[in-house]
């Protein structure tokens, strides 16, 4: 079975500050890991994905994440927050083959001026 | 390239009714998955269709059913609606190939059951 745990349902940062959103996974097979962003009243947009290549993954909008097997973590970071980053962020895991995505409960990022 | 589209955008039904939600996959994709996202929660996997056959199912009762058509569009049908079925229903399409588990999501259909 696979699962992800997102620590912190809400994260608040100031504009220009570092963004760190935490995700820990559990998987009985080598995982593929994803971060999605959801803006109000919209669907999910893929930020980045880890598929067993480079452990440091760069995504869109300046986000990146590092896969750490020893810590079973896949935390999302951005050096400098922008007001437009305010949204809900979901970490998700899947294995190879069958493409069911298992999502975390989400972290709402709040960015203040 | 056309993205994933869903219809309708919003829908209001009463308990006990039946509903059909529709999804058009992204061009070139042959797999469609449906997810239910309750308010304040992450999406939950309902089922997946590949080449018009169900290819996996989450923990949802049989009154949730689906179809995939030859053009890879899809429907989600829910019978005997319950209040707890109120949620955002997301469709995601992908091209089936191992190691490329990237799913592209539509904007969703918000279902309200009264």
Interface residues (C-beta under 8 A of the other chain):
Chain A: X32 X34 X36 X42 X43 X44 X45 X46 X49 X51 X52 X90 X92 X94 X96 X97 X98 X99 X100 X101 X102 X103 X104 X105 X106
Chain B: X4 X31 X33 X35 X40 X41 X42 X43 X44 X45 X48 X55 X56 X58 X90 X92 X94 X96 X98 X99 X100 X101 X102 X103 X104 X105 X106 X107 X108
